[in-house]
Amino acid sequence: MVNIKDHKTGRLFDPWGHLGPKRRKLLDESWAGLFRKEILPDLPVDKMAPFFDAGLGRPTKELYTVQGVLILQQMHDLSDEETVQQLAFSLQWHYALDIASDSDNAAYICPKTLWNMRQVVTDHGLDTVLFNHTTDKLAKVFKVDTAKPRLDSVHIKSNMRRLGRLGILVRTIHKFLINLKRHHAELFATIEPDLVDRYFTEKSLGCFSLVKPSNSQRTLAAVGADLGRLAQLFKDHPEIAAMHSYQLLARVLHEQCTVKAGPAGDPPEISLKAPREIAADSLQNPADPDAGYDGHKGQGYQVQVMETYCVAEDEKIRSQTLNLITQVEVQPAHESDAHALIPALKSTQERGLGPEEVLADSLYGGDDNCQAAAALGVELVSPTMGKAPAHAVSLADFTFSENHRIVACPQGQVPVKVTSKKKRYCAAFNSELCLNCSIRDGCPVKPGEKAHYLHYDDKTLRLARRRAQEPTPAFKERYRYRSGIEGAMSEYATRTGVKRLRVRGKPAVGFCARLKAIGVNIYRATAVRQALTRANRASEGGKPALAALFLFFKEQFAALGRLGKDSFAPDSYRYQNELKMAA
């Protein structure tokens, strides 16, 4: 049964009135106050409710509380046990989640329920919905200008062990044998006992860590042969071939080994591939088959992060402007950054947060990305990849017409003829004039049979013009803000622990990365709100102090008035003394 409470309608009596003004002020100005006021009422519980029965079964935990707890857990980088403790006893969490009751039903969630709820969110992609809802709400509340974001990636690791080549093969065989015995014991019994003894138990796997470097190649060859023999043994069995562990076995065999058919009736010959032949998207650990490999940063994933930035030089304005993370996407480590730009632009545009220009490094700045971004109405500000041609004279120094045909060279010489074919151009110049030119040694125009020729295409021209703009002060002034995203990555990792996660698999890694980005946005929004509050108080001058002083004296005079009235009551001590004196 679905359990949802109304957190938008106010209460007649304040359940937090028992807190003193100082503690209440601390709560209101902290992340808890921001979360309670802006985030909690707009959480997308309606997206989660359809996965539970509306009228049958035991009531779920209150869904606003559930989604809030999932965000706060990643925001503070807590384990499940620590999350249960915080929800049960933390006043800040109770205030943020609007939990006014002290009952176990309201302020307690068991680790199993927490795991189940997280699995529902992960399996159905609700982490993306949570991120989009909270980001859109903060952008609206703080009036964030999303016209100028910047984009970069950070390498992260899931909760998997780093395995070498031998470890990958051994662990894959071990995983397959465990699952085979669990589900098909009769087929498991048909495997050679020696092979089972080598890979089945954890104790036997420890022997492979003692292999000497001089014996590593021989051991690898033997393990590869065992892996290939298992794959061939069950390849024609449909139930075994459908097992996830067998598919991993077949994947490792394809990625790590070369299978060569032998003579008729003989098993195929299996040999190990050279390390350079193994692709970066190969299996890194059977416990996390989605992870990839980056030659510079190693095994794991990468998170693509897009955030807005402020160009104001005034420190006061900067402190009152929210730099908001508007897009988060997770990729295996082997994927290129170049593939992340266009999906990020389309995603933000669909949510009404689309940019007009984007700052990114050269990995994103390929010509194809520039053209695709321009088709979406976005200007990509990025250095060009590779080195410029070793010519003193650039193609950008020539004068072109609107249809990209050369009109004149840097020395003013008009080409004899310009031909084009499929966006490729050839400009022919008078050889006599070119041979007597003062800049001929650094000119890209080269001698031919009948003239001096310059061959180019639209892409070459675009790259030349971009390279010509990069040394200019105008480009440097625009691009200098890109480096600021390195601070965002540092904050992302330091405050939320995103670089080392407690989960495995791309869906779970994506869940953590997005909810931790929500946490960074909440931290930043809290700091901006505090800066705005201080600015408002400073602009009002001494008015708050005078008002507080007026209220103080008003309460004191009221108290004195009540004391004077009560002191002459018939049962008061002073009234009795007056009667005695009169007698």
C-alpha positions in Angstrom: 0.0 0.0 0.0 1.3 3.4 -1.0 2.1 5.8 1.9 2.4 9.5 0.9 2.0 12.5 3.2 1.3 16.0 2.2 4.3 18.2 2.7 3.0 21.2 0.7 0.2 22.3 3.0 1.3 24.1 6.1 0.3 23.0 9.7 -1.9 24.9 12.1 0.6 24.4 14.9 4.3 24.5 14.4 5.8 21.1 15.4 9.2 22.7 15.7 8.1 25.5 18.1 9.8 23.7 21.0 13.2 24.6 19.5 14.8 27.8 20.8 15.2 30.7 18.3 19.0 30.1 18.0 18.7 26.4 17.1 15.7 27.1 14.8 17.7 29.8 13.0 20.7 27.4 12.5 18.3 24.8 11.0 16.6 27.3 8.8 19.9 28.6 7.4 21.5 25.2 7.0 21.1 22.7 4.1 18.3 21.1 6.2 16.2 24.3 5.9 16.7 24.6 2.2 15.9 20.9 1.6 12.7 21.1 3.7 11.5 24.2 2.0 12.5 23.8 -1.6 13.4 20.2 -2.4 11.2 17.9 -0.2 7.7 19.2 -1.4 8.6 18.7 -5.1 10.2 15.3 -5.0 8.7 13.1 -7.8 7.0 10.5 -5.5 4.3 10.1 -8.2 6.9 8.4 -10.4 7.7 5.9 -7.7 4.1 5.2 -6.5 3.1 3.0 -9.5 5.5 0.3 -8.4 3.5 -0.3 -5.3 -0.1 -1.4 -4.9 -2.4 1.5 -4.1 -4.7 -0.4 -1.7 -3.3 -3.8 -0.8 -0.5 -5.0 1.4 1.4 -3.4 4.2 1.9 0.4 3.9 5.3 1.4 2.5 7.6 3.8 4.2 6.4 7.4 3.5 7.7 8.0 -0.1 8.8 11.6 0.4 10.9 10.4 3.3 12.3 7.5 1.2 13.4 9.7 -1.7 14.8 12.3 0.7 16.8 9.6 2.6 18.3 8.3 -0.6 19.5 11.8 -1.6 20.8 12.6 1.9 22.7 9.3 2.1 24.6 10.0 -1.1 25.0 13.7 -0.2 26.8 12.8 3.1 28.5 9.6 1.7 27.0 7.3 4.3 26.7 3.5 4.4 23.3 1.9 4.9 23.9 1.4 8.7 25.0 5.1 9.1 22.0 6.2 7.2 19.6 4.3 9.5 21.3 5.9 12.5 21.0 9.4 11.0 17.4 9.0 10.2 16.6 7.7 13.7 18.4 10.2 15.8 19.5 13.3 13.8 17.5 16.4 14.4 18.8 18.0 11.2 17.5 15.0 9.1 14.2 15.1 10.9 13.9 18.8 10.1 15.0 18.4 6.5 12.5 15.5 5.9 9.7 17.2 7.9 9.4 14.4 10.4 7.6 15.8 13.4 6.7 12.4 15.0 9.0 10.4 17.2 7.4 7.1 16.3 9.5 4.3 14.7 7.1 4.3 11.7 8.1 7.9 10.9 11.8 8.0 11.9 13.1 4.5 11.3 13.9 2.5 8.1 15.6 -0.9 8.2 18.6 -1.6 6.0 16.7 -4.1 3.9 13.9 -1.6 3.1 16.5 1.0 2.3 18.2 -1.4 -0.1 14.9 -2.4 -1.7 13.8 1.2 -2.2 17.2 2.1 -3.7 16.8 -0.9 -6.1 13.4 0.3 -7.2 14.9 3.7 -8.0 17.9 2.3 -9.8 16.1 -0.4 -11.9 13.5 2.1 -13.2 15.9 5.0 -13.9 14.2 7.2 -11.3 17.6 8.6 -10.2 17.6 10.7 -13.5 14.1 11.9 -12.7 15.2 12.9 -9.2 18.2 14.8 -10.5 16.2 16.6 -13.2 13.4 17.6 -10.7 15.8 19.0 -8.1 18.0 20.7 -10.6 15.1 22.4 -12.4 13.7 23.5 -9.0 16.9 25.1 -7.8 17.5 26.7 -11.2 14.0 28.3 -10.9 14.4 29.4 -7.2 17.8 30.9 -7.6 17.2 32.2 -11.2 20.2 30.5 -12.6 21.4 31.6 -16.0 22.2 28.5 -17.9 23.3 30.2 -21.1 27.0 29.6 -20.4 27.9 26.3 -18.9 31.2 24.3 -18.9 31.7 20.6 -19.4 34.3 18.1 -18.2 34.7 14.6 -16.8 36.0 12.9 -13.7 37.3 9.3 -13.3 35.6 7.2 -10.6 35.9 3.7 -9.4 33.3 1.2 -8.4 33.6 -1.2 -5.5 35.6 -3.8 -7.4 39.1 -5.2 -7.0 41.7 -4.3 -9.5 42.6 -7.5 -11.3 45.5 -8.3 -13.7 45.1 -10.4 -16.7 45.6 -13.7 -14.8 43.1 -12.6 -12.1 40.4 -11.8 -14.7 40.6 -15.3 -16.3 40.8 -17.1 -12.9 37.9 -15.2 -11.3 35.7 -15.7 -14.4 36.2 -19.4 -14.3 35.5 -19.4 -10.5 32.3 -17.5 -10.9 31.1 -19.8 -13.7 31.8 -23.0 -11.6 30.0 -21.6 -8.6 26.8 -20.8 -10.5 27.0 -24.0 -12.5 27.0 -26.1 -9.3 24.2 -24.0 -7.8 21.8 -24.4 -10.8 23.0 -27.5 -12.6 24.7 -29.8 -10.2 24.4 -32.9 -12.5 26.4 -31.1 -15.3 28.9 -29.7 -12.8 29.7 -33.3 -11.8 30.8 -34.0 -15.4 33.7 -31.6 -15.2 37.2 -32.9 -14.7 38.0 -33.1 -10.9 41.4 -31.5 -11.4 40.0 -28.5 -13.1 37.4 -28.0 -10.3 40.1 -28.3 -7.7 42.1 -25.5 -9.3 39.3 -22.9 -9.5 36.3 -23.8 -7.4 37.4 -22.8 -3.8 38.7 -19.5 -2.6 41.7 -21.2 -1.1 42.7 -22.7 -4.4 42.5 -19.3 -6.1 45.1 -18.0 -3.6 47.7 -20.2 -5.3 47.6 -18.0 -8.4 48.7 -15.0 -6.5 52.0 -16.8 -5.7 52.9 -17.3 -9.4 56.5 -16.1 -10.1 57.0 -13.5 -13.0 59.1 -16.1 -14.8 56.2 -18.5 -14.8 53.4 -16.0 -15.5 53.2 -16.7 -19.3 53.1 -20.4 -18.8 50.4 -20.1 -16.1 48.4 -17.7 -18.3 48.5 -20.1 -21.2 47.3 -23.0 -19.0 44.4 -21.0 -17.5 43.4 -19.8 -20.9 43.3 -23.4 -22.1 41.1 -24.3 -19.2 38.8 -21.4 -19.9 38.5 -22.4 -23.5 37.8 -26.0 -22.6 34.9 -25.0 -20.4 33.5 -22.7 -23.0 33.6 -25.4 -25.7 32.1 -28.0 -23.3 28.9 -26.1 -22.7 28.5 -24.0 -25.8 25.8 -26.2 -27.3 23.8 -26.4 -24.0 21.1 -23.7 -24.3 20.4 -23.4 -20.6 24.1 -23.0 -19.7 24.7 -20.7 -22.6 22.0 -18.4 -21.3 23.6 -18.1 -17.9 25.2 -14.7 -17.2 28.4 -16.3 -15.8 28.8 -18.4 -19.0 28.4 -15.3 -21.2 31.1 -13.6 -19.2 33.3 -16.7 -19.8 32.6 -16.5 -23.5 33.3 -12.8 -23.5 36.7 -13.2 -21.8 37.6 -16.0 -24.2 36.9 -13.7 -27.2 38.7 -10.7 -25.7 41.8 -12.4 -24.3 42.3 -15.5 -26.5 42.5 -16.5 -30.1 40.5 -19.7 -31.0 41.8 -21.5 -34.0 40.0 -24.5 -35.3 42.0 -27.7 -35.2 41.9 -30.8 -37.3 38.6 -32.7 -37.7 37.6 -34.3 -34.4 40.2 -32.4 -32.4 39.4 -29.5 -30.0 40.3 -26.0 -31.2 43.7 -24.5 -30.5 43.6 -21.7 -27.9 46.3 -19.1 -27.6 46.6 -15.9 -25.7 46.5 -12.5 -27.5 49.3 -10.0 -27.1 48.5 -7.3 -24.6 48.4 -4.6 -27.3 45.6 -6.6 -29.0 43.2 -6.4 -26.0 40.7 -3.6 -26.4 40.0 -1.0 -23.7 36.4 -2.2 -23.4 37.4 -5.7 -22.4 36.1 -7.2 -19.1 38.0 -5.7 -16.1 36.4 -7.8 -13.3 33.6 -10.3 -13.6 32.0 -8.6 -10.5 31.5 -5.4 -12.6 31.2 -6.2 -16.3 30.2 -2.6 -17.2 33.5 -1.1 -16.1 36.0 0.0 -18.8 39.7 0.8 -18.9 41.4 4.1 -19.5 45.1 4.0 -20.4 45.8 7.1 -18.4 43.5 6.7 -15.4 42.9 3.0 -15.1 39.8 0.8 -14.6 36.4 2.2 -13.7 34.0 4.8 -15.0 33.9 8.5 -15.9 31.2 11.0 -15.0 30.4 13.8 -17.4 29.5 16.9 -15.5 28.1 20.2 -16.9 27.8 23.2 -14.6 26.9 26.9 -15.0 29.4 29.6 -14.0 29.5 33.3 -13.2 31.6 35.7 -15.2 31.3 38.7 -12.7 34.5 39.9 -11.2 32.8 41.3 -8.1 33.3 38.8 -5.3 30.0 39.8 -3.7 28.1 39.0 -6.9 29.9 35.7 -7.3 29.0 34.6 -3.8 25.4 35.3 -4.5 25.3 33.4 -7.8 24.6 29.7 -7.9 26.9 27.6 -10.0 24.5 24.7 -10.7 25.3 21.2 -12.0 22.8 20.8 -14.7 23.8 17.5 -16.3 25.4 14.3 -15.1 26.1 11.2 -17.2 28.1 8.1 -16.5 30.2 6.3 -19.1 32.7 3.4 -18.9 36.2 4.6 -18.6 37.2 3.6 -22.2 34.6 5.9 -23.9 35.8 9.1 -25.4 34.8 12.5 -24.0 33.9 13.5 -27.5 30.8 11.3 -27.4 29.3 13.1 -24.3 28.8 16.6 -25.7 25.8 16.3 -27.9 23.7 14.1 -25.5 24.4 16.6 -22.8 23.2 19.5 -24.9 20.1 17.7 -26.0 19.2 16.7 -22.4 19.5 20.2 -21.0 17.6 21.7 -23.9 14.7 19.2 -23.4 14.5 20.5 -19.8 14.6 24.1 -20.7 18.2 24.6 -19.4 19.8 24.6 -22.8 23.0 26.7 -23.2 24.0 29.2 -25.8 27.7 28.5 -25.6 29.7 25.7 -23.8 33.3 25.8 -22.6 35.1 22.4 -22.9 38.7 21.1 -23.4 40.1 20.0 -26.7 38.8 16.4 -26.4 35.2 17.7 -26.8 36.2 20.3 -29.4 36.4 18.2 -32.6 35.1 19.7 -35.8 32.2 17.2 -35.9 31.1 18.3 -32.4 31.4 21.9 -33.3 29.1 21.4 -36.3 26.6 19.3 -34.4 26.5 21.9 -31.6 26.0 24.7 -34.0 23.1 22.8 -35.5 21.5 22.8 -32.0 22.1 26.6 -31.7 25.1 26.2 -29.4 28.6 27.6 -29.8 31.3 25.3 -28.6 34.3 27.2 -27.2 37.2 24.8 -27.2 40.8 24.5 -28.5 41.4 22.5 -31.6 42.9 19.0 -31.4 46.4 18.3 -32.7 49.1 20.5 -33.8 48.9 23.3 -36.4 50.6 22.8 -39.7 54.3 23.8 -39.7 53.7 26.8 -42.0 54.3 30.4 -41.1 51.4 31.3 -43.2 48.0 29.8 -42.2 45.1 29.0 -44.4 43.1 31.5 -42.4 45.5 34.3 -43.7 44.0 33.9 -47.2 40.9 35.9 -48.3 37.8 33.8 -49.0 34.5 34.4 -50.6 31.2 33.4 -49.0 31.2 30.1 -50.8 34.7 29.3 -49.3 36.6 30.0 -52.5 40.0 31.8 -52.2 39.8 35.3 -53.5 43.4 36.4 -52.7 46.5 35.1 -50.9 48.1 37.0 -48.0 50.3 38.9 -50.5 47.2 40.0 -52.6 47.8 37.6 -55.5 44.6 36.5 -57.1 44.4 32.8 -58.0 44.3 31.9 -61.7 41.6 29.3 -61.2 39.6 27.8 -58.3 38.0 24.4 -58.7 35.8 22.4 -56.3 34.5 18.9 -55.9 32.4 17.6 -53.0 33.5 20.4 -50.7 37.1 20.0 -51.6 38.8 22.9 -53.3 41.9 23.6 -55.3 43.3 27.1 -55.9 45.9 27.5 -58.7 48.3 30.5 -58.5 50.7 31.9 -61.1 54.0 30.1 -60.6 56.1 33.0 -61.7 54.6 35.3 -59.0 54.8 32.5 -56.4 58.5 31.9 -57.1 59.3 35.5 -56.5 57.2 35.8 -53.4 58.9 36.9 -50.2 57.0 34.4 -48.0 57.1 31.4 -50.3 59.1 29.3 -47.8 56.3 29.5 -45.2 53.4 29.4 -47.6 51.2 26.3 -47.9 50.9 26.8 -51.6 53.1 24.2 -53.3 54.5 24.0 -56.9 52.8 21.7 -59.4 53.2 20.9 -63.1 51.4 24.0 -64.5 51.0 26.3 -61.5 51.3 26.5 -57.7 48.4 24.8 -56.0 46.7 24.9 -52.6 44.4 22.0 -51.8 41.9 22.4 -48.9 38.4 21.5 -47.8 35.7 23.1 -45.5 36.9 21.2 -42.4 40.5 22.3 -42.9 39.4 25.9 -43.4 37.3 25.8 -40.2 40.1 24.4 -38.1 42.5 27.0 -39.5 40.2 29.8 -38.5 39.7 28.3 -35.1 43.5 28.0 -34.6 43.9 31.6 -35.7 41.5 32.7 -33.0 43.1 30.8 -30.1 46.1 33.1 -29.5 43.9 36.2 -29.4 43.1 38.0 -26.1 39.3 37.7 -26.8 39.5 33.9 -27.0 41.7 33.6 -23.9 39.2 35.8 -22.0 36.3 33.6 -22.9 38.1 30.3 -22.3 39.7 31.2 -19.0 36.6 30.3 -17.1 36.8 26.6 -18.2 39.5 25.9 -15.6 36.9 26.6 -12.8 35.3 23.3 -13.4 38.3 21.6 -11.8 37.3 23.1 -8.5 33.8 21.7 -9.0 35.3 18.2 -9.6 37.3 18.6 -6.4 34.2 19.6 -4.4 32.3 16.8 -6.0 34.9 14.2 -4.9 35.7 15.7 -1.5 32.2 16.4 -0.1 30.4 13.4 -1.5 33.1 10.7 -2.0 32.2 10.1 -5.7 35.6 8.9 -6.7 35.3 5.7 -4.6 31.8 4.2 -4.5 30.3 1.3 -2.5 28.4 -0.2 -5.5 29.2 -2.0 -8.7 27.5 -1.9 -12.2 26.7 1.1 -14.4 23.1 1.5 -13.1 24.2 1.6 -9.5 27.1 3.9 -10.3 24.9 6.2 -12.2 22.4 6.3 -9.3 25.2 7.4 -6.9 26.8 9.9 -9.3 23.5 11.7 -9.9 22.3 11.8 -6.3 25.8 13.0 -5.1 25.5 15.8 -7.7 22.2 16.8 -6.1 24.1 17.0 -2.8 26.7 19.3 -4.3 23.9 21.5 -5.7 22.2 21.6 -2.3 25.5 22.6 -0.5 26.1 25.3 -3.1 22.5 26.6 -2.9 22.8 26.8 0.9 25.9 28.9 0.7 24.3 31.2 -1.8 21.2 31.6 0.3 23.3 32.5 3.3 25.2 35.1 1.3 21.9 36.6 0.2 20.6 36.7 3.7 23.7 38.5 5.0 23.4 41.0 2.1 19.7 41.7 3.0 20.5 42.2 6.6 23.4 44.6 5.7 21.2 46.6 3.4 18.6 47.1 6.1 21.2 48.6 8.4 20.3 48.8 12.0 16.6 48.2 11.6 16.6 44.6 12.7 18.5 45.6 15.9 16.1 48.4 16.7 13.1 46.2 16.0 14.5 43.6 18.4 15.2 46.2 21.0 11.7 47.6 20.7 10.2 44.1 21.1 12.4 43.5 24.2 11.2 46.6 26.0 7.7 46.0 24.9 7.8 42.5 26.5 9.4 44.0 29.7 6.8 46.7 30.1 4.0 44.2 29.5 5.6 41.9 32.2 5.8 44.8 34.6 2.1 45.7 33.9 1.1 42.1 34.7 3.1 42.1 37.8 1.6 45.4 39.1 -1.9 44.1 38.4 -1.3 40.8 40.0 0.4 42.3 43.1 -2.9 43.8 44.3 -5.0 40.7 43.8 -7.0 39.7 47.0 -4.9 36.6 47.7 -1.5 38.3 47.2 1.0 38.8 49.9 1.1 42.6 49.4 -2.7 42.9 49.7 -2.7 41.1 53.0 0.0 43.4 54.4 -2.1 46.4 53.3 -5.1 45.1 55.2 -3.0 44.5 58.4 -1.6 48.1 58.2 -5.1 49.5 57.8 -6.4 47.6 60.9 
